[in-house]
Amino acid sequence: MNIDAIVQLVLMLGIPAFLMWRGYKKMSEEERNDVKTDFTSKRFIFTGGLVALSWVLLLVEPIFEATWMKVISGVLFSIGMIVSSVFIWLNASSKWKAVLGIISSIIALAIFFWAIT
């Protein structure tokens, strides 16, 4: 087991999770319902949810030393970024803004693949 990977996992997931939990507890009931609605929407699950899950798998992979987690992480990240690009294109007020968003998604995808190899 890799102790450095465990510390990295705790720092990169634990601290943001604690801060989100603390912020959620400070919200009013209406704001909490809005957050629940947003996080359970299909759009969030297939974009941000897949990207977040891929990052979790990427952080857990050094602990268990299972290379299949990197592959699954890359696939989930790719699907999340492709779906995100489609949503950007469909919901953009200007197609130039959509192109910039899609280019940034492609750059993020390239950086991700560079990082996992």
Secondary structure, DSSP 8 states (H G I E B T S, - for coil): --HHHHHHHIIIIIHHHHHHHHHHHHS-HHHHHHHHHHHTSHHHIIIIIHHHHHHHHHHHHHHHT-HHHHHHHHHHHHHHHHHHHHHHHHH-SSHHHHHHHHHHHHHHHHHHHHHH-
